[in-house]
Amino acid sequence: MKPLVALVGRPNVGKSTLFNRITRSKSAITDSTPGVTRDRHIAPADWQGREFLVMDTGGYCHDKDAISTSMLEQTLTAIHEADVILFMVDVRSGLTYLDLDMSNMLKKNFRDKPVFLVVNKVESRQLAFDAEEFRRTGFSEPWIISAREGTGVADLLDEVVTSFPETDGGEENDPTTKLAVIGRPNVGKSSFVNALLGTNRHIVSNTPGTTRDAIDSRFRRNGRDFLLIDTAGLRKRTKIDRGIEFYSSLRTEKSIERCDVALLLIDAEQGLEKQDIKIVQMAVEKKKGILILVNKWDLIEKDSKTSKQYSDDIYGHIGNLSWIPVHFISALTKKNLYKAIDTAYEISLNRQRKISTSELNRFLQDVLSESPPSSKSGRELKIKYVTQIGAPYPVFAFFCNNPEFVLSNYKRFLEKRLRQGFEFAGVPLSLRYRRK
């Protein structure tokens, strides 16, 4: 699993600016008003060939209002979850009591984690001298940077990546199929896991949010090893107003990061909701296999057409993601549970599927003869060949004379035909267009 780097500090010290620079994006809102970032924000990054996750946080403060309290709790839970902590301060504001308070808290409670004191907004020689004041925090070597201008950031990242926990590569070579059991609170995730394991390892309750952490459980089926990651439920952001809920949500996102296939459980009586669609989109963005499981199907009055009508309704909501299989299960009666696991295994194989370049180009010639591409510009568009790029999920590169002329509807057509020609049920595809 990718290491997690948390940016922490009091409000308005430049955490979001550094987040954007490290992730090479503008996804975090930056503003001179303290407290603009209230929720945490996670994005992937890489440096010197090392991939990791970066988390922006709202800010460390002691005000008594509800927003400040929530920001403090989210900062503390982010620190708990992080592998590396960047403790940021503002040289222009000088050393504050909040900086000292946070430094004491970090030294007292998180001695086992690498903590980097980062003095930001150092944009002159005089400010570099002023940065020495921050040695009073007890961190003897402050890292002097300007997140806005980028100075000092490369040296900081060089050191950060060397502090990541060592990995032996065993997880990458592990043949175990990893399944993340995800969904909103109280849809039956723990009951589903218990039914598969034949134990009561997980507490089952009708109180939403009983499961706080992601818990791993191993089992075997048909000679194959599986790892089930039973997660806490993802709630709407407006309802994540306490630290423990934030922590559970973060664990869920990291569980999706770890898995091969995400099993999205929905409550048959409640149906697919907006938050379920967001969870699906999260798994798609992370290029994970996906299977939708409609749980508590035993509670639904049904006839021979009910399951098809229910599936059609789900596909109507998720639109162009209709390649995701839908199964109807009951954790209580164990109906279709093992069928779901078998399908999840097939999806994991689809995600690893490799197609030879010769097969792909025979496929491409058939498609081009059936429906050649066109462009709005009127200039001739030629797709010359296609090949699969080595990646943990299916990535196909189409080489063209003018990649920018490939229309979006033709891209969707090519993906649809790829899915028809080869078995990719439950798997996001990545199609790239390159100049040749």
C-alpha positions as CSV (number, residue, x, y, z in Angstrom):
1,M,0.0,0.0,0.0
2,K,1.2,3.5,-0.8
3,P,2.7,5.5,2.1
4,L,0.6,8.4,3.3
5,V,2.1,11.9,3.9
6,A,0.0,14.2,6.1
7,L,0.4,18.0,5.9
8,V,-0.5,19.4,9.3
9,G,-0.2,22.7,11.1
10,R,-2.3,25.6,12.2
11,P,-4.6,27.3,9.6
12,N,-3.1,29.5,6.8
13,V,0.5,28.3,7.0
14,G,0.4,27.2,3.3
15,K,-0.5,23.5,3.6
16,S,-2.8,23.6,0.5
17,T,-0.2,25.4,-1.6
18,L,2.4,22.7,-0.8
19,F,-0.2,20.0,-1.4
20,N,-0.8,21.4,-4.9
21,R,2.9,21.6,-5.6
22,I,3.6,18.1,-4.5
23,T,0.7,16.6,-6.4
24,R,1.2,18.9,-9.4
25,S,-2.4,20.0,-9.3
26,K,-4.7,22.8,-8.3
27,S,-7.2,20.6,-6.6
28,A,-6.8,22.0,-3.1
29,I,-8.4,25.5,-2.6
30,T,-5.8,28.0,-1.5
31,D,-6.9,31.3,0.1
32,S,-5.4,33.8,2.6
33,T,-8.5,33.3,4.8
34,P,-7.6,30.9,7.7
35,G,-9.6,27.6,7.7
36,V,-10.6,27.5,4.0
37,T,-9.6,23.8,4.0
38,R,-12.0,22.1,6.5
39,D,-12.0,18.5,5.3
40,R,-9.0,16.4,4.5
41,H,-8.1,16.1,0.9
42,I,-6.0,13.1,-0.4
43,A,-4.3,12.8,-3.8
44,P,-1.6,10.6,-5.3
45,A,1.9,11.9,-5.9
46,D,5.3,10.5,-6.9
47,W,8.9,11.6,-6.4
48,Q,12.1,9.9,-7.7
49,G,10.1,6.9,-8.7
50,R,8.3,6.5,-5.4
51,E,4.6,6.7,-5.4
52,F,2.7,7.9,-2.3
53,L,-0.5,9.7,-1.1
54,V,-0.6,13.2,0.2
55,M,-3.2,14.5,2.6
56,D,-4.1,18.1,3.2
57,T,-5.8,19.0,6.5
58,G,-7.9,21.9,7.8
59,G,-5.7,23.1,10.6
60,Y,-4.7,22.7,14.2
61,C,-6.5,25.3,16.4
62,H,-8.3,25.4,19.8
63,D,-11.3,27.6,19.1
64,K,-14.5,26.4,20.6
65,D,-16.8,26.7,17.6
66,A,-18.0,23.5,15.8
67,I,-16.0,24.0,12.6
68,S,-12.7,24.6,14.5
69,T,-13.4,21.5,16.7
70,S,-14.1,19.4,13.6
71,M,-10.9,20.7,12.0
72,L,-8.9,19.8,15.1
73,E,-10.3,16.3,15.2
74,Q,-9.6,15.7,11.6
75,T,-6.0,16.9,12.0
76,L,-5.5,14.5,14.9
77,T,-7.0,11.5,13.1
78,A,-4.9,12.3,10.0
79,I,-1.7,12.3,12.1
80,H,-2.8,8.9,13.5
81,E,-3.2,7.4,10.0
82,A,-0.1,9.0,8.4
83,D,3.2,7.2,7.7
84,V,5.1,10.6,7.5
85,I,4.1,13.9,9.0
86,L,5.0,17.3,7.6
87,F,4.5,19.8,10.4
88,M,4.2,23.2,8.7
89,V,4.7,26.6,10.2
90,D,4.7,30.2,8.8
91,V,8.0,32.2,9.0
92,R,6.1,35.5,8.4
93,S,3.8,34.9,11.5
94,G,6.7,33.8,13.7
95,L,6.5,31.1,16.3
96,T,3.1,31.0,18.0
97,Y,1.7,29.2,21.0
98,L,-0.2,26.9,18.7
99,D,3.0,25.9,16.9
100,L,4.6,25.1,20.3
101,D,1.5,23.2,21.5
102,M,1.5,21.1,18.3
103,S,5.2,20.4,18.5
104,N,4.9,19.2,22.0
105,M,1.9,17.0,21.1
106,L,3.9,15.4,18.2
107,K,7.0,14.8,20.2
108,K,5.0,13.3,23.1
109,N,2.6,11.0,21.2
110,F,4.2,10.3,17.8
111,R,7.8,9.5,18.4
112,D,7.6,6.4,16.2
113,K,6.8,8.4,13.1
114,P,9.0,10.6,10.9
115,V,8.1,14.2,11.6
116,F,9.6,17.0,9.4
117,L,9.3,20.6,10.6
118,V,8.7,22.7,7.5
119,V,9.1,26.4,7.7
120,N,7.1,27.9,4.8
121,K,7.0,31.3,3.0
122,V,10.8,31.8,3.3
123,E,11.3,34.0,0.2
124,S,14.3,36.1,1.3
125,R,17.6,35.8,3.0
126,Q,16.3,37.7,6.1
127,L,13.3,35.3,6.4
128,A,15.8,32.4,6.2
129,F,17.5,33.9,9.3
130,D,14.1,34.3,11.0
131,A,13.4,30.6,10.4
132,E,16.0,29.7,13.0
133,E,13.5,30.8,15.7
134,F,11.6,27.6,15.1
135,R,14.3,25.5,16.6
136,R,12.6,26.3,19.9
137,T,10.0,23.7,18.9
138,G,12.5,21.1,19.7
139,F,13.0,20.0,16.1
140,S,16.6,20.8,15.5
141,E,16.6,20.8,11.7
142,P,13.8,22.9,10.2
143,W,13.3,22.5,6.5
144,I,13.2,25.9,4.9
145,I,10.9,26.2,1.8
146,S,8.6,28.4,-0.2
147,A,5.6,26.3,-1.3
148,R,4.5,29.2,-3.6
149,E,7.8,29.5,-5.4
150,G,8.9,25.9,-5.0
151,T,12.3,26.6,-3.4
152,G,13.5,23.9,-1.0
153,V,10.6,21.5,-1.9
154,A,12.7,19.1,-3.9
155,D,15.3,18.7,-1.1
156,L,12.4,18.1,1.3
157,L,10.8,15.4,-0.8
158,D,14.2,13.7,-1.3
159,E,14.4,13.2,2.4
160,V,10.7,12.4,2.8
161,V,10.7,9.4,0.4
162,T,13.8,7.9,2.1
163,S,11.8,7.8,5.4
164,F,9.0,5.7,4.0
165,P,8.4,2.3,5.6
166,E,10.4,-0.5,4.0
167,T,8.4,-2.9,1.9
168,D,9.6,-6.4,0.9
169,G,7.5,-6.6,-2.3
170,G,5.6,-9.5,-0.8
171,E,2.2,-7.8,-1.2
172,E,2.8,-7.3,-4.9
173,N,3.7,-11.0,-5.4
174,D,0.9,-12.2,-3.1
175,P,-1.6,-14.3,-5.2
176,T,-4.3,-13.6,-2.7
177,T,-7.4,-11.9,-4.2
178,K,-8.1,-8.8,-2.1
179,L,-11.7,-7.8,-1.8
180,A,-12.8,-4.6,-0.1
181,V,-16.4,-4.8,1.3
182,I,-17.6,-1.2,0.9
183,G,-20.9,0.7,1.2
184,R,-22.9,3.1,3.3
185,P,-23.4,2.3,7.0
186,N,-25.8,-0.4,8.0
187,V,-26.1,-2.2,4.6
188,G,-24.9,-5.5,6.1
189,K,-21.2,-5.5,5.3
190,S,-20.2,-7.2,8.6
191,S,-23.0,-9.7,8.3
192,F,-21.8,-10.5,4.7
193,V,-18.2,-11.1,6.0
194,N,-19.5,-13.2,9.0
195,A,-21.6,-15.3,6.7
196,L,-18.7,-16.1,4.4
197,L,-16.3,-16.8,7.3
198,G,-18.9,-18.8,9.4
199,T,-17.9,-16.8,12.5
200,N,-19.0,-13.8,14.5
201,R,-15.7,-12.1,14.2
202,H,-17.3,-8.7,13.4
203,I,-19.9,-7.0,15.6
204,V,-23.2,-6.9,13.9
205,S,-25.7,-4.2,14.9
206,N,-28.5,-2.2,13.3
207,T,-26.8,0.9,14.7
208,P,-25.1,2.6,11.7
209,G,-21.3,3.0,12.1
210,T,-20.7,0.0,14.4
211,T,-17.6,-0.9,12.4
212,R,-15.1,1.8,12.9
213,D,-11.9,0.3,11.4
214,A,-11.1,-1.8,8.4
215,I,-10.6,-5.4,9.5
216,D,-8.9,-8.0,7.3
217,S,-10.1,-11.6,7.2
218,R,-8.6,-14.5,5.2
219,F,-10.5,-17.5,3.8
220,R,-10.1,-20.1,1.0
221,R,-12.5,-21.2,-1.6
222,N,-11.9,-23.8,-4.4
223,G,-8.2,-23.8,-3.5
224,R,-7.9,-20.0,-3.9
225,D,-6.9,-17.5,-1.1
226,F,-9.0,-14.4,-0.5
227,L,-8.6,-11.4,1.8
228,L,-11.8,-9.7,2.9
229,I,-11.4,-6.1,4.0
230,D,-14.5,-5.2,6.0
231,T,-14.7,-1.4,6.1
232,A,-16.6,1.2,8.0
233,G,-19.4,2.9,6.0
234,L,-18.9,6.0,3.9
235,R,-21.2,8.8,4.9
236,K,-22.0,12.0,3.1
237,R,-19.3,14.6,3.9
238,T,-21.8,16.8,5.7
239,K,-22.4,14.1,8.2
240,I,-18.7,13.4,8.9
241,D,-18.6,15.9,11.7
242,R,-16.6,14.0,14.3
243,G,-13.1,12.7,14.3
244,I,-14.0,9.0,14.6
245,E,-16.3,9.3,11.5
246,F,-13.5,11.0,9.6
247,Y,-11.1,8.3,10.6
248,S,-13.5,5.5,9.4
249,S,-14.0,7.3,6.1
250,L,-10.3,7.6,5.5
251,R,-9.8,3.9,6.3
252,T,-12.4,3.1,3.7
253,E,-10.7,5.0,1.0
254,K,-7.4,3.4,1.9
255,S,-9.1,-0.1,1.8
256,I,-10.2,0.6,-1.8
257,E,-6.6,1.6,-2.5
258,R,-5.4,-1.8,-1.3
259,C,-8.0,-4.0,-3.0
260,D,-8.2,-5.8,-6.3
261,V,-12.0,-5.8,-6.4
262,A,-14.4,-3.5,-4.5
263,L,-17.6,-5.2,-3.5
264,L,-20.2,-2.4,-3.1
265,L,-23.1,-3.5,-0.9
266,I,-26.4,-1.7,-1.1
267,D,-29.6,-2.2,0.9
268,A,-32.3,-3.7,-1.4
269,E,-35.0,-1.8,0.4
270,Q,-33.2,1.5,0.1
271,G,-31.8,1.1,-3.4
272,L,-28.9,2.9,-5.0
273,E,-28.3,6.4,-3.6
274,K,-26.0,9.3,-4.5
275,Q,-23.4,8.3,-2.0
276,D,-23.3,4.8,-3.5
277,I,-22.6,6.3,-6.9
278,K,-19.7,8.4,-5.4
279,I,-18.3,5.2,-3.9
280,V,-18.4,3.5,-7.3
281,Q,-16.7,6.5,-8.9
282,M,-14.0,6.4,-6.3
283,A,-13.3,2.8,-7.1
284,V,-13.3,3.6,-10.9
285,E,-10.8,6.4,-10.4
286,K,-8.5,4.1,-8.5
287,K,-8.9,1.5,-11.4
288,K,-10.2,-1.2,-9.2
289,G,-12.5,-4.1,-10.2
290,I,-16.1,-3.5,-9.1
291,L,-19.1,-5.7,-8.3
292,I,-22.4,-4.4,-7.0
293,L,-24.1,-6.6,-4.4
294,V,-27.8,-5.9,-3.6
295,N,-28.0,-7.2,0.0
296,K,-31.2,-8.1,2.0
297,W,-32.8,-9.4,-1.2
298,D,-34.8,-11.9,1.0
299,L,-36.8,-8.9,2.3
300,I,-38.1,-7.9,-1.1
301,E,-41.4,-9.1,-2.6
302,K,-40.5,-10.2,-6.1
303,D,-41.5,-12.0,-9.2
304,S,-39.6,-13.2,-12.3
305,K,-39.0,-9.7,-13.5
306,T,-38.0,-8.0,-10.2
307,S,-34.3,-8.5,-10.5
308,K,-34.1,-7.3,-14.1
309,Q,-36.1,-4.2,-13.3
310,Y,-33.9,-3.5,-10.2
311,S,-30.7,-4.0,-12.3
312,D,-32.1,-1.7,-15.1
313,D,-32.8,1.0,-12.5
314,I,-29.2,0.7,-11.1
315,Y,-27.7,0.9,-14.7
316,G,-30.0,3.9,-15.4
317,H,-28.3,5.7,-12.5
318,I,-24.7,4.8,-13.2
319,G,-24.9,5.5,-16.9
320,N,-21.7,4.6,-18.8
321,L,-20.6,2.3,-16.0
322,S,-23.1,-0.4,-17.0
323,W,-20.2,-2.8,-17.4
324,I,-20.3,-3.4,-13.6
325,P,-22.1,-6.7,-12.8
326,V,-25.0,-6.7,-10.3
327,H,-25.7,-9.7,-8.0
328,F,-28.6,-10.1,-5.6
329,I,-27.6,-11.7,-2.3
330,S,-28.8,-12.2,1.3
331,A,-26.1,-12.2,4.1
332,L,-28.8,-13.6,6.4
333,T,-29.8,-16.6,4.3
334,K,-26.4,-16.9,2.5
335,K,-28.2,-16.8,-0.9
336,N,-25.7,-16.2,-3.8
337,L,-22.8,-15.3,-1.4
338,Y,-20.3,-17.8,-2.9
339,K,-21.5,-17.0,-6.4
340,A,-20.6,-13.4,-5.7
341,I,-17.1,-14.4,-4.6
342,D,-16.7,-16.5,-7.7
343,T,-17.7,-13.5,-9.8
344,A,-15.3,-11.2,-7.9
345,Y,-12.5,-13.7,-8.6
346,E,-13.4,-13.6,-12.4
347,I,-13.3,-9.8,-12.2
348,S,-9.8,-10.0,-10.6
349,L,-8.7,-12.2,-13.6
350,N,-10.2,-9.7,-16.0
351,R,-8.2,-6.9,-14.4
352,Q,-5.0,-8.8,-15.0
353,R,-5.9,-9.9,-18.6
354,K,-3.2,-9.4,-21.2
355,I,-4.0,-9.3,-24.9
356,S,-1.3,-9.8,-27.5
357,T,-0.6,-6.9,-29.9
358,S,-1.5,-9.1,-32.9
359,E,-4.9,-9.9,-31.4
360,L,-5.5,-6.3,-30.7
361,N,-4.6,-5.2,-34.2
362,R,-6.9,-7.8,-35.8
363,F,-9.6,-6.4,-33.6
364,L,-8.7,-2.8,-34.6
365,Q,-8.8,-3.6,-38.3
366,D,-12.3,-5.1,-38.0
367,V,-13.5,-2.1,-36.0
368,L,-12.0,0.4,-38.5
369,S,-13.5,-1.3,-41.5
370,E,-16.9,-1.4,-39.8
371,S,-16.8,2.2,-38.6
372,P,-13.8,4.4,-39.6
373,P,-13.1,7.5,-37.4
374,S,-14.0,11.0,-38.4
375,S,-13.0,14.4,-37.0
376,K,-14.8,17.7,-36.7
377,S,-11.8,19.5,-38.4
378,G,-12.3,17.6,-41.6
379,R,-8.7,16.5,-41.6
380,E,-8.0,12.8,-42.1
381,L,-7.7,10.8,-38.9
382,K,-5.8,7.5,-39.0
383,I,-5.5,5.1,-36.1
384,K,-2.5,3.0,-37.1
385,Y,-2.2,0.4,-34.4
386,V,-3.0,-0.5,-30.8
387,T,-1.1,-2.2,-28.0
388,Q,-1.6,-3.0,-24.3
389,I,0.7,-1.2,-21.9
390,G,2.1,-3.0,-18.9
391,A,0.1,-1.9,-15.8
392,P,-1.8,-3.5,-12.9
393,Y,-5.0,-2.8,-14.8
394,P,-5.9,-2.8,-18.5
395,V,-4.3,0.1,-20.4
396,F,-4.5,0.4,-24.2
397,A,-2.5,2.8,-26.3
398,F,-3.9,3.8,-29.7
399,F,-1.3,5.3,-32.0
400,C,-2.8,8.0,-34.4
401,N,-1.6,10.6,-36.8
402,N,-3.6,13.3,-34.9
403,P,-4.6,12.0,-31.4
404,E,-6.3,15.3,-30.6
405,F,-8.9,14.7,-33.4
406,V,-10.3,11.5,-31.9
407,L,-13.8,12.5,-30.9
408,S,-15.2,11.5,-27.4
409,N,-18.1,9.5,-28.9
410,Y,-15.6,7.5,-31.0
411,K,-13.5,6.9,-27.8
412,R,-16.6,5.5,-26.1
413,F,-17.3,3.4,-29.2
414,L,-13.8,1.9,-29.1
415,E,-14.1,1.1,-25.4
416,K,-17.5,-0.6,-26.0
417,R,-16.1,-2.7,-28.8
418,L,-13.1,-3.7,-26.7
419,R,-15.5,-4.9,-24.0
420,Q,-17.5,-6.8,-26.6
421,G,-14.4,-8.4,-28.1
422,F,-12.6,-9.3,-24.9
423,E,-13.7,-10.2,-21.4
424,F,-13.5,-7.1,-19.2
425,A,-16.7,-7.3,-17.1
426,G,-16.3,-5.4,-13.8
427,V,-13.1,-3.7,-14.8
428,P,-12.3,0.0,-15.7
429,L,-10.4,0.4,-18.9
430,S,-7.9,3.1,-19.7
431,L,-7.6,4.1,-23.4
432,R,-4.8,6.5,-24.4
433,Y,-4.2,8.1,-27.7
434,R,-0.6,8.9,-28.8
435,R,0.9,10.4,-31.9
436,K,2.7,8.1,-34.4
